[in-house]
Amino acid sequence: MVISRVKGFYQLSVDERVDLITKGIGLTEDEINVLSNGMTLDLADAMVENVIGQIGIPLGVAANFKINGKDVFIPMATEEPSVIAVASNAARAAYDLGGIHTATSGTIMRGQIQVLDICDPYAARARVFENKEEIIEQCNLKDPTLVSLGGGVKDIEVHLVNTVKETMLVIHLIVDTKDAMGANAVNTMAESVSPLIEKITRGRVVLRIITNLADKRVVRARGVFSSEMLGGEEIVKNIVSAFEFADADPYRAATHNKGVMNGITSVVLATGNDTRAVEAGAHAYASRTGRYRSLTTWEVNNEGNLVGTLEVPMAVGIIGGATKTHPVAQVALKIMGVKTAEELAGMIAAVGLVENVASLRALSAEGIQTGHMRLHAKNLAVMAGAKGDLIEKVVQKAVEERDFRYDRILEITNSL
């Protein structure tokens, strides 16, 4: 049984953390080795073009998460100090109040087929609907495996998009991609059905591709966070005010949502999913009202505790692509114990919500730099040549002086 509430987890050595995870999750010796060594160059060469090496991103785990009643360690891949630490810390504030609860709207993705040079766009739209069943049938013939699992094209939509030059007809394939992110399946279907679309509309098909605004694949996360553990009534009040600021001002919303994505992107990357697709979808969704706004909402309940909700598209999968080929991604999924793409989406959203409250709590209290710079000082100490136990001594001295300039850390390193 996994218990994610581990006091002093950050104080353990790397080997002690791995040992704790191994006992709780049941990682094999090969899987433990994967965490240390990552992928081979041969595998890297098979994944992308012109390979000459690989870049390592630190992989950590956030503790103290309870999601839908289940304790879980969350693998997070990030180069930014404090992201994992603050997520673990903020998750504690929700743990005893039930943790984070999530719900998903399904695994539907949209594929877009753009049709140009149509003389009668409204009539062409009607003709597409008249041939709906044939269009769906032809698309589904391209992926019988997906269809056998209950997926495939379920419906179509037809939009008329007015541009400066013409009225385009844009057909949306509504595809249930199940446990895959679905880009390959959707794109293949869109390309295969294009000749039929041209015949029906008497137009010219150009673009045939998935959209990353996955508004039919939305995940929602909710959590109650202890006012006492966050720092009291005044801090909670400031957090709500910070949210209201972000929801009203796009300049603040951009950085506010970046805090959300610090958590989301770290888990998406750790599990081998497409970070760019998820980020594009999230920011487009934040603009769906015509103005860029906060992805989260924060309010206070009758007990005076902070209540947060997050709603965001989450096009992730547990099969296909790097998720299936990258050995570290496979271990990350095993650590989380996810069985479906929807479960993974919920966990990712939970981390985004927690990461956001952690950022707002710091901004509303001591300021974002206090904790962040202490962690950043470790990087500077290493840059200055510190090794082993000397790193922590350098950091402690910098904290005492409240001076995190590289030149001063270099002086401290050379003096110890």
C-alpha positions in Angstrom: 0.0 0.0 0.0 1.3 3.4 -1.0 1.4 6.2 1.7 2.4 9.5 0.1 2.3 11.4 3.3 6.0 11.2 4.2 7.4 13.5 6.8 10.8 14.9 5.9 10.8 13.2 2.5 13.0 16.0 1.1 15.6 15.3 3.8 16.2 11.7 2.6 19.1 10.8 0.3 18.4 9.9 -3.3 19.0 6.2 -2.5 16.6 6.4 0.5 13.9 8.0 -1.7 14.3 5.4 -4.4 14.2 2.6 -1.7 11.0 4.1 -0.2 9.3 4.3 -3.7 10.5 0.8 -4.6 8.9 -0.8 -1.5 5.6 1.1 -2.0 5.3 0.6 -5.7 7.3 -2.6 -6.4 9.8 -1.3 -8.9 12.1 -3.9 -10.4 15.9 -3.6 -10.5 15.7 -2.8 -14.2 13.2 0.0 -13.5 15.4 1.4 -10.8 18.3 1.4 -13.2 16.2 3.3 -15.8 15.6 6.1 -13.3 19.4 6.6 -13.1 20.4 6.0 -16.7 17.5 7.2 -18.8 17.3 6.1 -22.4 20.1 4.7 -24.6 21.4 6.7 -27.6 20.1 4.0 -29.9 16.6 4.6 -28.6 17.0 8.4 -28.8 18.1 8.0 -32.4 15.0 6.0 -33.1 12.7 8.7 -31.6 14.0 11.9 -33.3 16.2 13.0 -36.1 19.9 13.8 -36.3 20.6 12.6 -32.8 24.0 13.5 -31.3 23.2 13.0 -27.6 20.5 13.7 -25.0 19.8 16.3 -22.3 18.9 15.2 -18.8 16.1 16.8 -16.9 15.9 16.1 -13.2 13.1 13.7 -12.3 11.7 14.1 -8.8 8.6 13.0 -7.0 6.1 15.1 -5.1 4.9 13.6 -1.9 1.8 14.2 0.3 -0.7 13.8 -2.6 -4.1 12.2 -2.1 -6.2 12.2 -5.3 -9.7 10.8 -5.4 -9.0 9.1 -2.1 -5.8 7.4 -3.3 -2.3 8.2 -2.0 0.1 8.7 -4.8 3.7 9.9 -5.5 3.8 12.2 -8.5 6.8 12.1 -10.8 7.8 15.5 -12.0 10.5 16.4 -14.6 11.7 20.0 -14.3 14.8 22.0 -14.3 13.3 24.8 -12.1 14.1 24.8 -8.4 11.2 24.8 -5.9 8.5 23.4 -8.3 8.5 20.0 -6.7 9.2 21.2 -3.2 6.3 23.6 -3.1 3.9 21.1 -4.6 4.7 18.6 -1.9 4.3 21.2 0.8 1.0 22.6 -0.5 -0.4 19.1 -1.0 -0.1 18.6 2.8 -2.6 21.5 3.3 -5.3 19.5 1.4 -4.3 16.0 2.5 -6.3 15.8 5.8 -9.3 17.6 4.3 -9.8 14.9 1.7 -7.0 15.7 -0.8 -7.8 16.6 -4.4 -10.9 15.4 -6.3 -11.1 15.2 -10.1 -13.6 14.6 -12.9 -13.0 14.3 -16.6 -15.4 14.9 -19.5 -14.1 12.0 -21.6 -11.4 11.3 -24.2 -12.8 13.1 -27.2 -10.4 14.9 -29.6 -11.2 17.1 -32.6 -9.7 16.8 -36.1 -10.2 19.8 -38.5 -10.6 19.6 -42.2 -10.3 22.9 -44.0 -12.2 23.3 -47.3 -11.6 26.3 -49.6 -12.9 27.6 -52.9 -16.6 26.8 -52.2 -19.2 28.7 -54.2 -22.1 27.7 -52.0 -20.8 27.2 -48.4 -24.2 27.0 -46.7 -25.4 24.4 -49.2 -22.0 22.5 -48.9 -22.5 22.5 -45.1 -25.9 20.8 -45.6 -24.4 18.3 -48.0 -21.8 17.3 -45.5 -24.4 16.6 -42.9 -26.4 14.6 -45.5 -23.4 12.3 -45.9 -22.4 12.2 -42.3 -22.7 8.4 -41.9 -20.5 7.7 -44.9 -17.9 10.2 -43.7 -17.8 8.5 -40.2 -17.7 5.0 -41.7 -14.7 5.9 -44.0 -12.8 7.5 -41.1 -13.3 4.5 -38.8 -12.1 2.1 -41.4 -8.6 3.6 -40.9 -8.4 2.5 -37.3 -10.3 -0.8 -36.6 -8.3 -1.4 -33.4 -9.5 1.9 -31.9 -13.0 1.2 -33.0 -12.9 -2.3 -31.4 -12.0 -0.6 -28.1 -15.1 1.6 -28.3 -13.3 4.6 -29.8 -13.3 6.2 -33.3 -15.3 9.0 -34.9 -18.5 9.5 -33.0 -19.9 12.6 -34.8 -19.0 15.5 -37.0 -19.5 19.2 -36.8 -19.4 21.7 -39.7 -18.3 25.3 -39.1 -18.3 28.2 -41.5 -15.3 30.4 -40.8 -15.3 33.9 -42.2 -11.9 35.2 -43.1 -10.8 38.4 -44.9 -10.9 36.6 -48.3 -13.6 34.0 -48.1 -16.0 31.8 -46.1 -14.2 28.6 -45.3 -15.9 25.4 -44.5 -14.3 23.5 -41.6 -15.3 20.0 -40.7 -14.6 18.8 -37.2 -14.2 15.0 -36.7 -15.3 14.2 -33.2 -13.0 11.3 -32.2 -12.9 9.2 -29.1 -9.2 8.3 -28.8 -9.6 6.3 -25.5 -6.2 5.9 -23.7 -4.1 7.5 -26.5 -3.5 11.2 -26.9 -4.8 10.5 -30.4 -2.9 12.8 -32.8 -1.8 10.1 -35.2 -5.2 8.4 -35.3 -7.1 11.7 -35.8 -4.7 13.0 -38.5 -4.8 9.8 -40.4 -8.6 9.8 -40.4 -8.7 13.5 -41.5 -6.3 12.8 -44.4 -8.0 9.6 -45.6 -11.5 11.1 -45.8 -10.4 14.3 -47.6 -11.1 13.1 -51.1 -14.7 12.2 -50.1 -15.1 15.7 -48.5 -13.9 17.3 -51.7 -16.4 15.3 -53.7 -19.3 16.3 -51.3 -18.5 20.0 -51.0 -17.1 20.6 -54.5 -14.3 22.5 -52.8 -10.5 22.1 -52.2 -9.2 20.5 -49.0 -6.0 22.0 -47.6 -5.4 21.5 -43.9 -6.2 18.2 -42.2 -5.0 18.0 -38.6 -5.9 17.7 -35.0 -6.7 20.8 -32.9 -4.9 21.1 -29.5 -7.9 23.1 -28.1 -9.3 19.8 -26.7 -12.5 21.4 -25.3 -14.2 18.0 -25.2 -11.4 16.5 -23.2 -11.6 18.7 -20.1 -10.4 17.7 -16.6 -11.6 19.4 -13.4 -9.8 19.4 -10.1 -11.0 20.6 -6.7 -9.4 20.8 -3.3 -9.9 22.3 0.1 -6.8 23.7 1.7 -6.4 24.3 5.4 -6.3 28.0 6.3 -4.1 27.2 9.3 -1.5 25.3 7.3 -1.5 28.0 4.6 -0.7 30.7 7.2 -4.0 31.9 8.5 -7.0 34.1 7.5 -5.0 37.0 6.1 -3.0 34.8 3.8 -6.2 33.1 2.5 -7.7 36.5 1.9 -4.6 37.6 0.0 -4.7 34.4 -2.2 -8.3 35.0 -3.2 -7.4 38.6 -4.0 -4.4 37.4 -6.1 -6.8 35.1 -8.1 -9.2 38.0 -8.7 -6.3 40.1 -9.9 -5.3 37.4 -12.4 -8.8 36.8 -13.6 -9.2 40.5 -14.4 -5.7 41.3 -15.8 -4.1 39.3 -18.6 -0.6 40.5 -17.6 -1.0 38.9 -14.2 -3.0 35.9 -15.6 0.0 35.0 -17.8 2.3 34.5 -14.8 -0.5 33.1 -12.7 -1.2 30.4 -15.3 2.5 29.8 -15.7 2.5 28.7 -12.1 -0.3 26.2 -12.9 1.7 24.9 -15.9 4.8 24.5 -13.7 3.0 21.6 -12.2 1.2 20.3 -15.2 4.1 20.4 -17.6 6.4 18.7 -15.2 4.1 15.6 -15.0 3.3 15.7 -18.7 7.0 15.6 -19.5 7.7 12.9 -16.9 5.1 10.6 -18.5 6.3 11.1 -22.0 3.4 13.1 -23.2 3.3 16.2 -25.5 4.0 19.3 -23.4 3.5 21.7 -26.3 0.1 20.3 -27.1 -1.1 20.5 -23.5 0.3 24.0 -23.0 -1.3 25.3 -26.2 -4.6 23.8 -25.3 -4.5 25.3 -21.8 -3.7 28.8 -22.9 -6.3 28.7 -25.7 -8.9 27.5 -23.1 -7.9 30.4 -20.8 -8.9 32.7 -23.7 -12.2 31.1 -24.6 -14.3 34.0 -23.3 -12.4 36.4 -25.6 -10.0 37.6 -22.9 -7.1 35.7 -21.3 -8.1 34.7 -17.8 -7.1 32.5 -14.8 -7.4 28.7 -15.2 -8.1 28.4 -11.5 -10.7 29.8 -9.2 -10.2 30.4 -5.4 -12.8 31.1 -2.8 -13.4 30.6 1.0 -15.8 28.1 2.4 -17.9 28.3 5.6 -15.1 26.9 7.7 -12.7 29.6 6.5 -10.6 27.2 4.5 -9.4 27.9 1.0 -11.2 26.1 -1.9 -9.7 25.9 -5.3 -10.9 24.5 -8.6 -9.1 24.1 -11.9 -10.6 23.4 -15.3 -8.3 22.7 -18.3 -8.1 20.6 -21.5 -5.9 17.6 -20.9 -4.9 15.7 -24.0 -2.6 13.0 -22.6 -2.3 9.3 -23.1 -0.8 6.2 -21.6 -0.2 4.3 -24.9 1.5 5.4 -28.1 4.3 7.8 -28.8 7.1 8.5 -26.3 4.8 7.4 -23.4 5.2 3.8 -24.6 8.8 4.0 -25.9 10.6 6.1 -23.3 11.6 3.8 -20.4 11.5 6.6 -17.8 8.0 7.5 -18.8 6.9 3.9 -18.3 8.4 3.9 -14.8 6.7 7.2 -14.0 3.4 5.8 -15.0 4.0 2.8 -12.8 4.9 5.0 -9.8 1.6 6.8 -10.2 -0.3 3.6 -10.7 -2.5 4.9 -13.5 -4.6 2.5 -15.6 -6.3 4.9 -18.0 -5.6 8.2 -19.7 -8.5 9.9 -17.8 -6.9 8.9 -14.5 -3.6 10.3 -15.6 -5.3 13.5 -16.7 -6.9 13.9 -13.3 -3.6 13.5 -11.5 -1.9 16.0 -13.7 -4.7 18.6 -13.1 -4.4 17.9 -9.4 -0.8 18.9 -9.5 -1.6 22.0 -11.5 -4.1 23.1 -8.8 -1.7 22.5 -5.9 1.2 24.2 -7.7 -0.9 27.3 -8.2 -1.9 27.6 -4.5 1.7 27.1 -3.5 2.8 30.0 -5.8 -0.1 32.2 -4.6 0.7 31.4 -0.9 4.3 32.4 -1.4 3.4 35.6 -3.2 0.8 36.5 -0.5 3.2 36.0 2.4 7.0 36.2 2.3 7.3 36.7 -1.4 8.2 34.2 -4.1 12.0 34.7 -3.8 12.6 33.5 -0.2 12.1 29.8 -0.8 13.0 29.8 -4.5 16.3 31.5 -4.0 17.4 29.1 -1.3 16.9 26.3 -3.7 18.4 28.3 -6.6 21.5 28.8 -4.4 22.2 25.1 -4.6 22.6 25.5 -8.4 24.9 28.5 -7.9 27.0 26.7 -5.4 27.5 23.8 -7.8 28.4 26.4 -10.5 30.9 27.8 -8.1 32.6 24.4 -7.7 31.1 23.2 -4.4 30.7 19.5 -4.1 29.2 17.1 -1.5 28.6 18.4 2.0 30.1 21.8 1.0 27.0 22.6 -1.2 24.7 22.8 1.8 27.3 24.8 3.9 27.5 27.4 1.0 23.7 27.6 0.8 23.3 28.0 4.5 25.8 30.9 4.6 24.0 32.6 1.6 20.7 32.2 3.4 22.1 33.7 6.6 23.5 36.7 4.6 20.4 36.9 2.4 22.8 37.4 -0.5 22.3 35.1 -3.5 24.5 36.8 -6.0 26.8 34.4 -7.8 29.9 36.4 -7.1 29.2 36.2 -3.3 28.4 32.5 -3.5 31.7 32.0 -5.3 33.5 33.9 -2.5 31.8 31.7 0.1 32.7 28.6 -1.7 36.3 29.5 -2.0 36.5 30.5 1.7 35.1 27.3 3.1 
